[in-house]
Amino acid sequence: MTLQIVSVIGGKDGPAGTPYASVNPARPDETVATVQLAGADVFADACRTAAAAQREWAAVPAPVRGRVIASIGRLVEANVETLARLVTQEIGKPYAEALGEVREIVDTCDFFLGEGRRLYGQTVPSEMPDKSLFTFRVPVGVAAVVTAGNFPVAVPSWYLVPALLCGNAVVWKPAEYAAASAHALYRLFTAAGLPDGVLNIVFADGARTYEGLDRALGEGTVHKVGFTGSTAVGRTIGELCGRHLQSPCLELGGKNPMVVMPDADLDLAVEGALFAGFGTAGQRCTSLGTVIAHEDVHDEFVARFTAAVRDAKIGDPNGDVLYGPMLDHKFAERYEEYLAWIEPHHTVLPGPTGRMEGDGLFYHPVIVDGVRAGDRLFLEETFGPIVGVTTFSTMDEAIELANRPGYGLSSSIYTTDPQAVFRFRAGVSAGMVSVNNSTSGAEAHLPFGGNGKSGNGSRQSGMWVLDQFTRWQSMNWDYSGRLQKAQMDVTEITPDLGFRL
């Protein structure tokens, strides 16, 4: 049965809009949901609704809000298999990966349920008597959150959970090609007892979302923007927020390097490269972009990597496969453009490229050996099952190659040498470094985010994300009964600076 989905604002269904079919990419003739895409006015109205509901939500004590987060986690946990099956059906993510994605929501809730009792401020000493200084975390107000569909439920939870815990209201615009998964997650959140208007979900295309966000920022009904998606769109969001003197939370693309040192465990490195490069069909922001292999082990690594890719199972995401289909037709079309970047000096392994036989959006895995630092395949993100390989001779060269594309999300090094690990960590521009592990696989209590083309330095997850959804407020309380002027009415204690032993 095809689901019928509309936006939900203030607890009520939104108006009908432009129909959009969210299809099963493994069986494109199967429509998972028909989604009514809203206009800019609906998005702006949702932001007004959220602003009206936010103050009352912020007045709920933070530990009580933490209990709501705990309830969300338990509800998700009770619906793990159903939600994971829906994710697999709608975006083609292998079921085992989908289960892990849903589990990450539970982990996020488990972490943040206690943060309701730890939204600490400080008591700070004053330089004057009978005066106390304090700091407080206060909610930003309304957060507008725009997310991609490659992680249709886990990544949104990175925004929604801390934003709600901190006392903000949220307008969430998920990817339309993952609308059914998003709508299911929304229902689980609201079942935890969130008041109407505190969490609103709006389905819209990119252009209408941008227009509505511009309007809401101008009206002052949005105070923080969170965006997960491409670098190109992230720049546009950043420019829009900058005009309104706001700093968005941007989690963008990556061209994530894996350095293989001469002392690396090659079988382990191949296992990591296989998962990072081809898991989720290479459609993660943390997917492996380029293997940078030392010249002494390059040939052996490529041989083992090629054999592993050749033996990998690709197909029905309900089965035991390395990866399933591309997320949607638009990603399949874009991936075919990336394949056109293969040049005569490249060696393509294991063999076939392009779409596999059958109706689904399945594509052959591709290793491209011999990429050079000036190639598009080396410099630009390639969202799909394709991994480049190049060589290096010195650690300085490896670090330069790792940083050359200008992204800075995730990175990896395989070695048993601690000196190499710490030289790489100090030199690489990535926000995340893995040692003897793949470029993919974030734990819910560590900061997640990138630099350069991968983001603006903002971080999600763990306690660090609290700085995205709260602002620091300072207060001074003078109970001396007289005006004491800072830096002027300060007691001086005179030292004898001429004293010598």
C-alpha positions in Angstrom: 0.0 0.0 0.0 1.4 3.4 -1.0 1.6 5.9 1.9 0.0 9.3 1.6 2.1 11.9 3.3 1.7 15.6 4.0 3.5 18.2 6.1 2.5 18.4 9.8 2.4 21.9 11.4 1.3 22.5 14.9 0.0 19.0 15.1 -2.2 19.4 12.1 -1.9 18.1 8.6 -0.7 20.8 6.1 -2.4 21.6 2.8 -2.1 19.5 -0.3 0.7 20.5 -2.6 2.6 19.2 -5.6 2.6 15.3 -5.6 6.0 13.6 -5.5 6.5 9.8 -5.7 9.1 8.4 -3.3 10.0 5.1 -5.0 11.9 1.9 -3.9 15.2 2.2 -5.8 15.6 -1.5 -5.8 12.2 -1.8 -7.6 11.6 1.6 -9.2 8.1 0.7 -10.3 7.1 0.4 -6.6 6.0 3.7 -5.0 6.6 3.7 -1.3 4.8 7.1 -0.6 3.1 9.9 -2.4 4.2 13.1 -0.8 2.5 16.5 -1.1 5.3 19.0 -1.5 4.6 22.3 0.1 5.3 25.8 -1.0 7.5 28.5 0.6 4.5 30.0 2.4 3.9 26.7 4.2 7.5 26.5 5.4 7.4 30.1 6.6 4.1 29.4 8.4 5.6 26.4 10.1 8.4 28.7 11.4 5.8 31.1 12.9 4.0 28.2 14.5 7.3 26.9 16.0 8.1 30.4 17.3 4.8 30.6 19.1 5.3 27.2 20.8 8.9 27.6 21.7 8.7 29.8 24.9 6.3 27.4 26.6 8.6 24.4 25.7 11.6 26.3 27.0 9.8 26.8 30.3 9.6 23.1 30.8 12.5 22.2 33.2 15.5 20.8 31.3 15.4 17.5 33.3 11.8 17.0 32.3 12.7 17.6 28.7 15.4 15.0 29.1 12.7 12.5 30.2 10.9 13.2 26.9 14.2 12.4 25.0 14.3 9.2 27.0 10.8 8.3 25.9 11.7 9.0 22.3 14.6 6.5 22.6 12.4 3.8 24.1 9.8 4.3 21.4 12.4 4.0 18.6 13.9 1.0 20.3 10.4 -0.7 20.4 10.0 0.0 16.6 13.6 -0.7 15.5 12.8 -3.5 13.0 9.7 -1.7 11.4 11.6 1.6 11.0 14.7 -0.2 9.6 12.5 -2.1 7.1 11.0 1.1 5.9 14.5 2.7 5.4 15.6 -0.3 3.4 12.5 -0.2 1.3 12.6 3.6 0.6 16.3 4.2 0.0 17.7 0.8 -0.6 20.1 0.7 2.3 21.0 -2.9 3.3 18.8 -4.1 6.2 21.8 -4.7 8.5 23.0 -1.1 7.9 19.5 0.2 8.4 19.3 -1.5 11.8 22.5 0.1 12.8 21.2 3.5 11.7 18.1 3.2 13.8 20.2 2.0 16.7 22.1 5.2 16.4 19.0 7.2 17.3 18.6 5.2 20.5 22.3 5.8 21.3 21.8 9.5 20.7 18.8 9.6 23.0 20.6 7.6 25.7 23.4 10.1 25.7 21.2 13.2 25.7 18.6 12.1 28.2 21.1 12.9 31.0 22.2 16.2 29.5 18.9 17.6 30.7 20.5 17.5 34.1 23.8 18.8 32.9 23.0 22.0 31.0 25.5 23.6 33.4 26.2 27.2 33.7 29.0 28.6 35.9 29.4 30.8 39.0 32.3 33.1 38.4 34.3 35.1 40.9 33.9 38.9 40.7 36.7 41.4 41.0 34.6 43.4 43.4 33.1 42.5 46.8 29.4 41.7 47.3 28.9 40.9 43.6 28.4 37.5 41.9 28.8 36.5 38.3 26.9 33.8 36.5 26.7 32.1 33.0 23.6 30.3 31.7 22.9 28.2 28.6 19.7 29.5 26.9 17.9 28.0 23.9 18.5 29.8 20.6 14.7 29.7 19.8 13.6 28.0 16.5 15.9 25.7 14.6 15.2 25.1 10.9 16.8 21.7 10.1 17.3 20.5 6.5 18.6 17.0 6.1 19.7 14.6 3.3 18.2 11.1 2.7 21.2 8.9 2.8 20.8 8.6 6.5 17.1 9.5 6.7 16.6 8.9 10.4 20.0 8.8 12.2 21.4 12.2 11.0 18.1 14.0 11.7 18.3 12.8 15.2 21.7 14.4 15.6 19.8 17.7 15.2 16.4 17.1 16.6 17.4 15.4 19.9 19.8 18.1 21.2 17.7 21.0 19.8 14.6 19.8 21.6 16.5 19.0 24.8 17.9 22.5 24.9 14.4 24.0 24.8 14.2 24.9 21.1 11.3 24.4 18.7 12.1 22.8 15.3 11.0 22.9 11.7 12.4 19.9 10.0 12.6 19.6 6.2 13.7 16.1 5.3 14.7 14.8 1.8 11.6 14.2 -0.3 13.0 10.9 -1.6 13.1 9.6 2.0 9.8 11.1 3.1 8.2 7.9 4.4 11.1 7.2 6.8 11.1 10.8 8.0 7.4 10.9 8.6 7.7 7.7 10.6 10.4 9.2 12.8 8.4 12.3 13.3 5.5 10.2 14.5 7.7 8.4 17.0 9.0 11.8 18.3 5.6 13.3 18.8 4.3 10.1 20.5 6.8 10.9 23.3 4.5 13.8 24.3 6.0 16.8 22.5 3.5 19.7 22.6 2.0 20.7 19.3 4.1 23.1 17.4 7.4 22.2 19.1 8.4 19.8 16.3 7.0 20.4 12.8 7.8 18.6 9.6 7.6 20.2 6.2 8.0 18.4 2.9 9.2 20.7 0.1 11.7 20.8 -2.7 15.0 22.8 -2.5 13.8 26.0 -4.2 10.7 26.4 -2.1 12.6 25.5 1.1 15.2 28.2 0.3 12.5 30.8 -0.4 10.6 29.9 2.8 13.8 30.0 4.9 14.7 33.4 3.5 11.3 34.7 4.5 11.5 33.2 8.0 14.9 34.5 8.6 13.7 38.0 7.6 10.7 37.7 9.9 12.9 36.6 12.8 11.2 33.3 13.3 14.3 31.2 12.7 17.3 31.6 14.9 19.5 28.6 13.9 19.8 26.7 10.7 21.1 23.1 10.5 21.9 21.7 7.1 23.3 18.3 5.9 23.9 18.0 2.2 26.2 19.0 -0.6 28.9 21.5 -0.4 27.4 23.6 -3.2 24.0 23.9 -1.4 25.8 24.4 1.9 27.5 27.5 0.5 24.2 28.9 -0.5 22.7 28.2 2.9 25.7 29.8 4.5 25.4 32.9 2.4 21.7 33.3 3.2 22.3 32.9 6.9 25.3 35.3 6.8 23.0 38.0 5.4 20.9 37.7 8.6 24.0 37.6 10.8 23.5 33.9 11.7 26.0 31.1 11.7 24.5 27.8 10.5 25.5 24.3 11.5 26.8 22.8 8.2 27.6 19.2 7.6 28.6 18.9 4.0 30.4 16.5 1.6 33.8 14.9 1.8 36.6 13.5 -0.3 37.9 11.3 2.5 41.4 9.9 2.3 42.8 6.6 3.6 46.6 6.4 3.9 48.1 2.9 3.8 51.6 2.9 5.3 54.3 0.3 4.4 53.8 -1.5 7.8 50.0 -1.6 7.5 48.0 -4.8 8.0 46.9 -5.0 4.3 44.0 -7.4 4.9 42.6 -5.1 7.6 43.1 -2.0 5.3 41.3 -3.8 2.5 38.4 -4.6 4.8 38.2 -1.0 5.9 38.4 0.3 2.3 35.7 -2.1 1.1 33.3 -0.9 3.8 34.2 2.8 3.6 34.3 2.9 -0.2 31.3 0.8 -1.1 29.0 0.5 1.9 25.7 2.3 1.2 26.9 2.3 -2.4 29.5 4.9 -1.6 26.7 7.4 -0.7 27.9 8.6 2.7 29.5 11.9 3.4 32.3 9.9 5.1 32.7 7.4 2.2 36.3 6.7 1.2 37.3 8.9 -1.7 40.9 8.0 -2.4 43.3 5.4 -1.1 46.8 6.9 -0.7 49.0 3.8 -0.6 52.7 3.8 0.0 54.6 2.8 -3.1 56.1 -0.3 -1.4 52.7 -1.8 -0.8 50.6 -0.2 -3.5 50.6 -3.2 -5.9 49.8 -5.8 -3.2 47.1 -3.6 -1.7 45.4 -3.0 -5.1 45.5 -6.7 -5.9 43.8 -7.7 -2.6 41.4 -4.8 -2.8 40.4 -5.7 -6.3 39.8 -9.3 -5.3 37.6 -8.3 -2.4 35.5 -6.0 -4.6 35.2 -8.7 -7.2 33.9 -11.1 -4.6 31.5 -8.7 -3.0 27.7 -9.2 -3.3 25.6 -6.4 -4.6 21.9 -6.6 -4.9 18.7 -6.9 -3.0 19.2 -4.8 0.2 17.0 -7.2 2.2 19.8 -9.8 1.7 23.3 -10.3 2.8 25.0 -7.8 0.4 27.8 -5.2 0.6 25.5 -2.6 -0.9 22.2 -2.1 -2.7 20.9 0.5 -5.2 21.6 4.2 -5.5 19.3 6.2 -3.3 17.2 7.7 -6.1 17.2 8.3 -9.9 18.9 11.7 -9.5 21.8 10.2 -7.7 22.1 7.4 -10.3 22.2 10.0 -13.1 24.8 12.1 -11.3 27.0 9.0 -10.7 27.0 8.3 -14.4 28.5 11.8 -14.8 31.3 10.9 -12.4 32.1 7.8 -14.4 32.8 10.1 -17.4 35.7 11.6 -15.4 37.7 8.4 -15.9 40.7 9.3 -18.1 43.0 7.2 -20.3 45.8 7.2 -17.7 43.6 5.5 -15.2 43.4 1.7 -14.7 39.8 0.6 -14.0 39.2 -2.4 -11.8 37.8 -5.0 -11.4 36.3 -4.5 -14.8 32.7 -3.5 -15.7 31.3 0.0 -14.9 27.9 1.6 -15.0 24.5 0.2 -14.3 24.0 -3.5 -13.7 21.4 -5.5 -15.5 17.9 -5.4 -14.1 15.3 -2.8 -13.1 16.9 -1.6 -9.9 19.3 1.3 -9.6 22.2 -1.0 -9.0 25.7 0.0 -10.2 29.0 -1.9 -10.5 31.7 -1.1 -7.9 34.7 0.7 -9.5 38.3 1.1 -8.4 40.3 3.6 -10.4 44.0 3.2 -9.9 46.5 5.8 -11.0 44.6 8.9 -10.1 46.7 12.1 -10.1 46.4 15.1 -7.8 45.0 17.2 -10.6 42.3 14.8 -11.7 38.6 15.6 -11.1 38.3 12.1 -9.6 40.9 13.0 -7.1 39.7 16.5 -6.3 35.9 16.3 -6.2 33.4 14.3 -4.2 32.0 11.3 -6.1 28.8 10.2 -4.4 28.7 6.6 -5.5 30.5 3.2 -5.6 33.9 4.5 -6.9 37.2 4.7 -5.1 40.4 6.2 -6.5 43.9 4.9 -5.6 47.2 6.8 -5.8 50.7 6.4 -4.3 53.1 8.3 -2.0 56.7 7.9 -0.9 57.0 10.2 2.2 54.7 11.1 5.1 54.8 14.7 4.1 53.6 13.8 0.6 50.8 11.6 2.0 49.6 14.5 4.2 49.7 16.9 1.3 47.7 14.6 -0.9 45.2 14.0 1.9 44.6 17.7 2.2 44.8 18.6 -1.5 41.1 18.4 -2.4 40.2 21.0 0.2 37.6 18.9 2.1 38.1 18.1 5.7 35.5 15.7 7.0 37.0 12.2 7.7 40.3 10.5 7.2 42.0 7.2 8.0 45.5 5.8 8.4 46.6 2.2 8.6 49.9 1.7 10.4 51.5 0.2 13.5 53.8 3.2 14.0 52.6 5.7 16.7 54.9 8.4 15.3 53.2 8.1 11.9 49.8 8.2 13.6 50.5 11.4 15.4 52.3 13.1 12.5 49.2 12.3 10.3 46.8 13.5 13.0 48.6 16.8 13.4 48.9 17.4 9.6 45.6 16.3 8.2 42.8 18.9 7.9 40.0 16.5 8.6 37.7 16.9 11.6 37.8 13.2 12.2 40.8 10.8 12.1 40.6 7.0 12.3 43.5 4.7 13.0 43.3 1.2 11.6 39.7 1.8 11.0 37.6 3.0 8.0 36.6 6.6 7.3 33.0 5.7 8.1 31.5 4.8 11.4 30.7 7.7 13.9 29.9 7.0 17.5 27.1 9.0 19.0 29.1 10.6 21.7 32.0 12.1 19.7 32.0 15.4 17.8 31.1 14.9 14.2 31.8 17.5 11.6 34.3 18.9 9.1 36.3 21.8 7.9 36.9 23.5 4.6 34.5 22.3 1.9 33.1 19.8 4.4 31.7 22.4 6.8 32.2 25.6 8.7 33.7 24.0 11.8 30.4 23.3 13.5 30.1 20.0 15.3 27.3 17.6 15.9 26.9 14.8 18.4 28.1 14.6 22.0 28.2 17.5 24.4 29.8 19.7 21.6 26.6 20.1 19.7 25.0 21.9 22.7 26.9 25.0 21.5 24.9 24.9 18.3 21.5 24.9 20.0 22.2 27.2 23.0 23.7 30.6 23.5 25.7 31.7 26.5 24.1 34.4 28.6 26.1 36.1 31.4 24.6 37.8 34.5 26.2 40.0 37.1 24.4 40.6 40.4 25.6 43.4 42.6 24.2 43.3 46.1 26.5 45.9 47.6 23.9 48.6 47.5 26.1 51.0 45.5 27.3 51.3 42.0 30.6 49.4 41.5 32.3 50.1 38.2 34.2 47.2 36.6 37.9 47.9 36.1 37.6 51.2 38.0 36.4 50.4 41.6 38.7 47.5 42.1 40.8 47.1 45.3 44.5 47.4 44.6 47.1 45.4 46.5 50.5 47.0 46.0 53.4 44.6 45.7 57.0 45.4 46.4 58.4 44.8 42.9 61.8 45.9 43.9 62.2 43.2 46.4 65.2 40.9 45.9 66.7 38.0 47.8 
